[in-house]
Amino acid sequence: MDRQPDDEAGLYDLVEQVRRIRALTAGGVFHTDLGPVTERLRRAADELEAASATPEERQAETWANRDYIRNCPVTGRGNPLSPPIEFDLLADGTMRGEVTLGLEYQGPPACVHGGVVALLFDAVLGRANFHAGHTGMTVYLDVDYRSPTPILEPLVITGRQVHRDGRKVWSEGALWTGDRLCATAEGFFVLPGDLLRENRRRLTGG
Amino acid sequence: MDRQPDDEAGLYDLVEQVRRIRALTAGGVFHTDLGPVTERLRRAADELEAASATPEERQAETWANRDYIRNCPVTGRGNPLSPPIEFDLLADGTMRGEVTLGLEYQGPPACVHGGVVALLFDAVLGRANFHAGHTGMTVYLDVDYRSPTPILEPLVITGRQVHRDGRKVWSEGALWTGDRLCATAEGFFVLPGDLLRENRRRLTGG
Protein backbone atom coordinates (compact mmCIF):
# COMPACT_ATOMS: atom_id res chain seq x y z
CA MET A 1 0.00 0.00 0.00
CA ASP A 2 1.43 3.39 -0.94
CA ARG A 3 1.57 6.21 1.53
CA GLN A 4 -0.67 8.94 0.19
CA PRO A 5 1.05 12.30 -0.22
CA ASP A 6 -1.51 13.82 2.14
CA ASP A 7 -0.97 11.22 4.87
CA GLU A 8 0.78 13.70 7.12
CA ALA A 9 -0.25 11.91 10.28
CA GLY A 10 1.66 8.75 9.35
CA LEU A 11 4.86 10.64 8.65
CA TYR A 12 4.50 12.77 11.79
CA ASP A 13 4.06 9.66 13.92
CA LEU A 14 7.19 8.08 12.43
CA VAL A 15 9.22 11.26 12.97
CA GLU A 16 7.96 11.52 16.55
CA GLN A 17 9.47 8.09 17.29
CA VAL A 18 12.80 9.26 15.82
CA ARG A 19 12.55 12.34 18.03
CA ARG A 20 12.04 10.17 21.14
CA ILE A 21 15.21 8.20 20.32
CA ARG A 22 17.09 11.41 19.43
CA ALA A 23 16.31 12.79 22.90
CA LEU A 24 18.20 9.93 24.58
CA THR A 25 21.48 9.74 22.67
CA ALA A 26 23.46 12.86 23.69
CA GLY A 27 25.39 11.67 26.74
CA GLY A 28 23.55 8.38 26.16
CA VAL A 29 23.94 5.70 28.84
CA PHE A 30 21.66 2.69 28.48
CA HIS A 31 21.32 -0.21 30.90
CA THR A 32 20.89 -2.67 28.07
CA ASP A 33 22.87 -4.12 25.20
CA LEU A 34 22.38 -1.66 22.32
CA GLY A 35 23.12 -4.31 19.68
CA PRO A 36 19.64 -5.85 19.23
CA VAL A 37 17.78 -2.51 19.20
CA THR A 38 20.35 -1.09 16.77
CA GLU A 39 19.74 -4.05 14.45
CA ARG A 40 16.01 -3.35 14.51
CA LEU A 41 16.68 0.30 13.67
CA ARG A 42 19.02 -0.79 10.87
CA ARG A 43 16.29 -2.97 9.35
CA ALA A 44 13.79 -0.10 9.64
CA ALA A 45 16.26 2.22 7.88
CA ASP A 46 16.87 -0.44 5.16
CA GLU A 47 13.13 -0.75 4.60
CA LEU A 48 12.54 3.00 4.46
CA GLU A 49 15.45 3.53 2.08
CA ALA A 50 14.10 0.83 -0.24
CA ALA A 51 10.61 2.36 -0.20
CA SER A 52 11.61 6.03 -0.40
CA ALA A 53 10.97 8.25 -3.40
CA THR A 54 14.13 9.63 -5.01
CA PRO A 55 15.82 12.75 -3.58
CA GLU A 56 14.65 14.65 -6.68
CA GLU A 57 11.02 13.59 -6.15
CA ARG A 58 11.23 14.48 -2.46
CA GLN A 59 12.86 17.80 -3.26
CA ALA A 60 9.92 18.61 -5.55
CA GLU A 61 7.51 17.42 -2.82
CA THR A 62 8.92 19.93 -0.34
CA TRP A 63 7.88 22.77 -2.66
CA ALA A 64 4.93 21.42 -4.64
CA ASN A 65 2.43 22.56 -2.03
CA ARG A 66 4.51 25.40 -0.64
CA ASP A 67 4.45 23.26 2.46
CA TYR A 68 7.44 24.88 4.08
CA ILE A 69 6.51 24.67 7.75
CA ARG A 70 6.28 20.89 8.01
CA ASN A 71 9.77 20.37 6.55
CA CYS A 72 11.58 23.21 8.33
CA PRO A 73 14.53 22.23 10.58
CA VAL A 74 13.08 24.37 13.39
CA THR A 75 9.29 24.18 13.03
CA GLY A 76 8.75 21.02 10.99
CA ARG A 77 6.82 18.16 12.54
CA GLY A 78 8.04 16.15 9.54
CA ASN A 79 11.69 17.02 10.21
CA PRO A 80 13.50 15.10 12.99
CA LEU A 81 15.98 17.95 13.44
CA SER A 82 13.28 20.27 14.75
CA PRO A 83 12.31 20.46 18.45
CA PRO A 84 9.71 21.40 16.92
CA ILE A 85 8.62 24.92 17.88
CA GLU A 86 5.08 26.04 17.22
CA PHE A 87 4.63 29.77 16.93
CA ASP A 88 1.67 31.96 17.81
CA LEU A 89 1.00 35.21 16.00
CA LEU A 90 0.26 38.01 18.48
CA ALA A 91 -2.06 40.92 17.74
CA ASP A 92 0.84 43.33 17.09
CA GLY A 93 2.39 41.03 14.46
CA THR A 94 4.95 39.48 16.82
CA MET A 95 5.64 35.76 16.37
CA ARG A 96 5.99 34.06 19.77
CA GLY A 97 7.20 30.53 20.34
CA GLU A 98 7.76 28.44 23.46
CA VAL A 99 10.18 25.55 23.60
CA THR A 100 12.23 23.49 26.04
CA LEU A 101 15.39 22.07 24.49
CA GLY A 102 16.97 18.76 25.49
CA LEU A 103 20.57 17.59 25.85
CA GLU A 104 20.96 17.20 22.09
CA TYR A 105 20.87 21.02 21.76
CA GLN A 106 23.58 21.60 24.38
CA GLY A 107 26.72 23.64 23.76
CA PRO A 108 28.45 24.88 26.96
CA PRO A 109 27.56 23.03 30.19
CA ALA A 110 23.78 23.23 30.80
CA CYS A 111 23.43 25.84 28.03
CA VAL A 112 21.89 25.79 24.57
CA HIS A 113 24.55 25.76 21.80
CA GLY A 114 25.12 29.33 20.58
CA GLY A 115 24.56 28.23 16.99
CA VAL A 116 21.22 26.70 17.92
CA VAL A 117 20.16 30.06 19.37
CA ALA A 118 21.03 31.65 16.00
CA LEU A 119 19.11 28.90 14.18
CA LEU A 120 15.99 29.59 16.24
CA PHE A 121 16.26 33.33 15.59
CA ASP A 122 16.56 32.91 11.82
CA ALA A 123 13.44 30.77 11.90
CA VAL A 124 11.34 33.09 14.07
CA LEU A 125 12.36 36.18 12.08
CA GLY A 126 11.54 34.31 8.87
CA ARG A 127 8.12 33.36 10.23
CA ALA A 128 7.47 36.95 11.32
CA ASN A 129 8.35 38.13 7.82
CA PHE A 130 6.12 35.50 6.23
CA HIS A 131 3.14 36.56 8.30
CA ALA A 132 3.86 40.22 7.56
CA GLY A 133 3.57 39.28 3.88
CA HIS A 134 7.25 39.62 2.87
CA THR A 135 9.24 36.39 3.04
CA GLY A 136 12.89 37.03 2.34
CA MET A 137 16.32 35.47 2.06
CA THR A 138 18.59 36.28 5.01
CA VAL A 139 21.25 38.85 4.04
CA TYR A 140 22.64 39.24 7.51
CA LEU A 141 21.82 37.85 10.94
CA ASP A 142 23.44 39.41 14.01
CA VAL A 143 22.94 37.65 17.33
CA ASP A 144 23.92 39.13 20.71
CA TYR A 145 24.22 36.68 23.58
CA ARG A 146 23.35 38.49 26.79
CA SER A 147 23.16 35.67 29.33
CA PRO A 148 23.37 31.86 29.11
CA THR A 149 20.37 30.16 27.47
CA PRO A 150 19.52 27.08 29.57
CA ILE A 151 18.64 23.63 28.26
CA LEU A 152 15.84 21.70 29.99
CA GLU A 153 14.03 24.92 30.96
CA PRO A 154 11.17 26.71 29.17
CA LEU A 155 12.27 29.36 26.70
CA VAL A 156 10.23 32.06 24.97
CA ILE A 157 11.40 33.43 21.62
CA THR A 158 9.84 36.32 19.76
CA GLY A 159 10.36 37.92 16.35
CA ARG A 160 8.87 40.98 14.70
CA GLN A 161 9.29 42.82 11.43
CA VAL A 162 10.35 46.38 12.24
CA HIS A 163 10.89 48.04 8.84
CA ARG A 164 10.39 47.46 5.14
CA ASP A 165 11.67 49.33 2.11
CA GLY A 166 10.63 47.73 -1.17
CA ARG A 167 12.23 44.26 -1.33
CA LYS A 168 14.23 44.93 1.86
CA VAL A 169 13.00 43.88 5.29
CA TRP A 170 14.45 44.36 8.80
CA SER A 171 13.35 42.24 11.74
CA GLU A 172 14.25 41.86 15.42
CA GLY A 173 13.97 39.07 17.94
CA ALA A 174 14.49 38.24 21.61
CA LEU A 175 14.92 35.05 23.62
CA TRP A 176 13.96 34.79 27.28
CA THR A 177 13.94 32.26 30.09
CA GLY A 178 11.45 33.47 32.65
CA ASP A 179 12.13 37.18 33.05
CA ARG A 180 15.82 36.88 32.13
CA LEU A 181 16.85 38.04 28.64
CA CYS A 182 19.20 35.46 27.08
CA ALA A 183 19.78 36.83 23.58
CA THR A 184 18.61 39.31 20.97
CA ALA A 185 18.89 39.28 17.18
CA GLU A 186 18.60 41.57 14.23
CA GLY A 187 18.07 40.30 10.71
CA PHE A 188 18.08 41.90 7.28
CA PHE A 189 16.22 40.09 4.53
CA VAL A 190 15.64 40.61 0.82
CA LEU A 191 12.67 39.20 -1.05
CA PRO A 192 13.60 36.26 -3.30
CA GLY A 193 14.99 37.14 -6.70
CA ASP A 194 15.44 35.27 -9.96
CA LEU A 195 17.60 32.45 -8.63
CA LEU A 196 15.03 31.30 -6.09
CA ARG A 197 12.14 31.58 -8.53
CA GLU A 198 14.17 29.50 -10.96
CA ASN A 199 14.97 26.89 -8.32
CA ARG A 200 11.32 26.56 -7.35
CA ARG A 201 10.24 26.30 -11.01
CA ARG A 202 12.86 23.64 -11.70
CA LEU A 203 11.97 21.65 -8.59
CA THR A 204 8.24 21.63 -9.15
CA GLY A 205 8.31 21.37 -12.94
CA GLY A 206 6.08 24.45 -12.98
CA MET B 1 24.20 -6.58 29.89
CA ASP B 2 24.97 -2.92 30.53
CA ARG B 3 26.41 -0.72 27.87
CA GLN B 4 29.85 0.29 29.07
CA PRO B 5 30.40 4.06 29.25
CA ASP B 6 33.31 3.66 26.83
CA ASP B 7 31.30 1.68 24.27
CA GLU B 8 31.24 4.58 21.85
CA ALA B 9 30.98 2.33 18.82
CA GLY B 10 27.63 0.90 19.93
CA LEU B 11 26.11 4.32 20.44
CA TYR B 12 27.55 5.66 17.18
CA ASP B 13 26.08 2.73 15.25
CA LEU B 14 22.66 3.35 16.79
CA VAL B 15 22.81 7.06 16.00
CA GLU B 16 23.90 6.33 12.44
CA GLN B 17 20.69 4.35 11.88
CA VAL B 18 18.67 7.30 13.21
CA ARG B 19 20.60 9.54 10.83
CA ARG B 20 19.70 7.29 7.86
CA ILE B 21 16.01 7.56 8.73
CA ARG B 22 16.33 11.29 9.38
CA ALA B 23 17.68 11.75 5.86
CA LEU B 24 14.46 10.40 4.32
CA THR B 25 11.71 12.25 6.17
CA ALA B 26 11.87 15.87 4.91
CA GLY B 27 9.56 15.81 1.90
CA GLY B 28 9.19 12.12 2.74
CA VAL B 29 7.27 9.99 0.23
CA PHE B 30 7.40 6.23 0.83
CA HIS B 31 5.96 3.52 -1.40
CA THR B 32 4.95 1.44 1.59
CA ASP B 33 2.57 1.59 4.51
CA LEU B 34 4.43 3.49 7.23
CA GLY B 35 2.34 1.92 10.01
CA PRO B 36 4.34 -1.29 10.65
CA VAL B 37 7.78 0.36 10.49
CA THR B 38 6.53 3.15 12.78
CA GLU B 39 5.36 0.52 15.28
CA ARG B 40 8.84 -1.04 15.26
CA LEU B 41 10.39 2.36 15.85
CA ARG B 42 7.92 3.00 18.67
CA ARG B 43 8.93 -0.25 20.39
CA ALA B 44 12.62 0.64 19.96
CA ALA B 45 11.96 4.05 21.52
CA ASP B 46 10.00 2.41 24.39
CA GLU B 47 12.88 0.04 25.04
CA LEU B 48 15.53 2.76 24.96
CA GLU B 49 13.49 5.03 27.24
CA ALA B 50 13.10 2.20 29.76
CA ALA B 51 16.84 1.43 29.68
CA SER B 52 18.13 5.02 29.63
CA ALA B 53 19.98 6.65 32.48
CA THR B 54 18.22 9.71 33.95
CA PRO B 55 18.61 13.12 32.29
CA GLU B 56 20.72 14.21 35.27
CA GLU B 57 23.07 11.22 34.89
CA ARG B 58 23.33 11.82 31.14
CA GLN B 59 23.93 15.53 31.71
CA ALA B 60 26.84 14.63 33.99
CA GLU B 61 28.06 12.10 31.40
CA THR B 62 28.31 14.80 28.72
CA TRP B 63 30.83 16.66 30.88
CA ALA B 64 32.53 14.00 33.01
CA ASN B 65 35.17 13.32 30.37
CA ARG B 66 35.09 16.76 28.77
CA ASP B 67 33.84 14.77 25.81
CA TYR B 68 32.29 17.70 24.04
CA ILE B 69 32.83 16.77 20.42
CA ARG B 70 30.86 13.54 20.41
CA ASN B 71 27.72 15.20 21.81
CA CYS B 72 27.84 18.45 19.83
CA PRO B 73 24.81 19.22 17.58
CA VAL B 74 27.18 19.95 14.67
CA THR B 75 30.17 17.64 15.12
CA GLY B 76 28.83 14.88 17.37
CA ARG B 77 28.74 11.34 16.03
CA GLY B 78 26.65 10.59 19.14
CA ASN B 79 24.15 13.36 18.35
CA PRO B 80 21.51 12.65 15.66
CA LEU B 81 21.11 16.39 14.98
CA SER B 82 24.64 16.63 13.57
CA PRO B 83 25.45 16.00 9.89
CA PRO B 84 28.16 15.36 11.40
CA ILE B 85 31.05 17.54 10.23
CA GLU B 86 34.61 16.45 10.88
CA PHE B 87 37.12 19.26 10.94
CA ASP B 88 40.79 19.29 10.00
CA LEU B 89 43.24 21.67 11.62
CA LEU B 90 45.40 23.36 8.98
CA ALA B 91 48.98 24.43 9.60
CA ASP B 92 48.02 28.11 10.04
CA GLY B 93 45.47 27.28 12.78
CA THR B 94 42.45 27.37 10.46
CA MET B 95 39.76 24.77 11.12
CA ARG B 96 38.42 23.38 7.84
CA GLY B 97 35.38 21.15 7.46
CA GLU B 98 33.67 19.57 4.47
CA VAL B 99 30.02 18.60 4.46
CA THR B 100 27.11 17.93 2.13
CA LEU B 101 23.74 18.69 3.70
CA GLY B 102 20.53 16.84 2.89
CA LEU B 103 16.91 17.93 2.53
CA GLU B 104 16.44 18.08 6.30
CA TYR B 105 18.71 21.17 6.38
CA GLN B 106 16.77 23.03 3.67
CA GLY B 107 15.42 26.55 4.09
CA PRO B 108 14.64 28.35 0.81
CA PRO B 109 14.23 26.14 -2.30
CA ALA B 110 17.42 24.07 -2.85
CA CYS B 111 19.27 26.17 -0.24
CA VAL B 112 20.56 25.47 3.25
CA HIS B 113 18.44 27.14 5.97
CA GLY B 114 20.04 30.46 6.95
CA GLY B 115 19.94 29.48 10.61
CA VAL B 116 21.78 26.24 9.85
CA VAL B 117 24.55 28.29 8.21
CA ALA B 118 24.81 30.29 11.44
CA LEU B 119 24.83 27.07 13.48
CA LEU B 120 27.74 25.70 11.43
CA PHE B 121 29.68 28.95 11.85
CA ASP B 122 29.28 29.03 15.62
CA ALA B 123 30.59 25.46 15.75
CA VAL B 124 33.61 26.02 13.48
CA LEU B 125 34.59 29.24 15.24
CA GLY B 126 34.25 27.45 18.58
CA ARG B 127 36.47 24.62 17.35
CA ALA B 128 39.05 27.10 16.05
CA ASN B 129 39.08 28.79 19.47
CA PHE B 130 39.42 25.46 21.25
CA HIS B 131 42.42 24.48 19.16
CA ALA B 132 43.96 27.92 19.67
CA GLY B 133 43.72 27.21 23.41
CA HIS B 134 40.94 29.68 24.31
CA THR B 135 37.46 28.17 24.30
CA GLY B 136 34.84 30.83 24.90
CA MET B 137 31.14 31.56 25.21
CA THR B 138 29.69 33.35 22.17
CA VAL B 139 29.01 37.04 22.92
CA TYR B 140 28.03 37.94 19.38
CA LEU B 141 27.83 36.12 16.08
CA ASP B 142 27.35 38.13 12.88
CA VAL B 143 26.68 36.20 9.69
CA ASP B 144 26.66 37.76 6.22
CA TYR B 145 24.93 35.73 3.51
CA ARG B 146 26.63 36.53 0.20
CA SER B 147 25.12 33.95 -2.15
CA PRO B 148 22.75 30.99 -1.69
CA THR B 149 24.27 27.97 0.11
CA PRO B 150 23.14 24.85 -1.77
CA ILE B 151 21.90 21.61 -0.22
CA LEU B 152 23.05 18.32 -1.78
CA GLU B 153 26.36 19.84 -2.91
CA PRO B 154 29.77 19.75 -1.17
CA LEU B 155 30.45 22.72 1.10
CA VAL B 156 33.71 23.83 2.68
CA ILE B 157 33.60 25.84 5.92
CA THR B 158 36.57 27.43 7.64
CA GLY B 159 37.14 29.25 10.91
CA ARG B 160 40.15 30.98 12.40
CA GLN B 161 40.92 32.94 15.55
CA VAL B 162 42.11 36.40 14.48
CA HIS B 163 42.69 38.27 17.75
CA ARG B 164 42.83 37.72 21.49
CA ASP B 165 42.92 40.19 24.37
CA GLY B 166 42.92 38.49 27.77
CA ARG B 167 39.61 36.60 28.12
CA LYS B 168 38.29 38.10 24.85
CA VAL B 169 38.62 36.31 21.52
CA TRP B 170 37.66 37.32 17.96
CA SER B 171 37.27 34.76 15.17
CA GLU B 172 36.25 34.75 11.52
CA GLY B 173 34.81 32.14 9.18
CA ALA B 174 33.83 31.55 5.56
CA LEU B 175 31.60 29.07 3.75
CA TRP B 176 32.17 28.07 0.13
CA THR B 177 30.67 25.82 -2.51
CA GLY B 178 33.37 25.20 -5.08
CA ASP B 179 34.93 28.61 -5.73
CA ARG B 180 31.76 30.54 -4.89
CA LEU B 181 31.66 32.30 -1.49
CA CYS B 182 28.29 31.66 0.19
CA ALA B 183 28.67 33.33 3.58
CA THR B 184 31.10 34.84 6.06
CA ALA B 185 30.93 35.20 9.82
CA GLU B 186 32.56 37.10 12.64
CA GLY B 187 32.32 35.96 16.23
CA PHE B 188 33.31 37.50 19.55
CA PHE B 189 33.83 35.12 22.46
CA VAL B 190 34.67 35.46 26.13
CA LEU B 191 36.33 32.71 28.15
CA PRO B 192 33.95 30.99 30.58
CA GLY B 193 33.40 32.75 33.87
CA ASP B 194 32.02 31.68 37.23
CA LEU B 195 28.59 30.53 36.04
CA LEU B 196 29.99 27.96 33.64
CA ARG B 197 32.56 26.69 36.11
CA GLU B 198 29.76 26.30 38.64
CA ASN B 199 27.53 24.46 36.12
CA ARG B 200 30.31 22.05 35.27
CA ARG B 201 31.11 21.42 38.95
CA ARG B 202 27.47 20.80 39.75
CA LEU B 203 26.99 18.47 36.77
CA THR B 204 30.06 16.37 37.42
CA GLY B 205 29.89 16.41 41.21
CA GLY B 206 33.47 17.68 41.16
Interface residues (C-beta under 8 A of the other chain):
Chain A: M1 D2 R3 P5 D7 G10 L11 D13 L14 V15 Q17 V18 R20 I21 R22 L24 T25 A26 G27 G28 V29 F30 H31 T32 D33 L34 G35 V37 T38 R40 L41 R42 R43 A44 A45 E47 L48 E49 A51 S52 A53 P55 E57 R58 Q59 A60 E61 T62 W63 N71 C72 P73 V74 G76 G78 N79 P80 L81 G102 L103 E104 Y105 Q106 G107 P108 P109 A110 C111 H113 G114 G115 V116 A118 L119 L120 F121 D122 A123 G126 M137 T138 V139 Y140 L141 D142 V143 D144 Y145 P148 L152 P192 L195 L196 N199 R200 R202 L203
Chain B: M1 D2 R3 P5 D7 G10 L11 D13 L14 V15 Q17 V18 R20 I21 R22 L24 T25 A26 G27 G28 V29 F30 H31 T32 D33 L34 G35 V37 T38 R40 L41 R42 R43 A44 A45 E47 L48 E49 A51 S52 A53 P55 E57 R58 Q59 A60 E61 T62 W63 N71 C72 P73 V74 G76 G78 N79 P80 L81 G102 L103 E104 Y105 Q106 G107 P108 P109 A110 C111 H113 G114 G115 V116 A118 L119 L120 F121 D122 A123 G126 M137 T138 V139 Y140 L141 D142 V143 D144 Y145 P148 L152 P192 L195 L196 N199 R200 L203
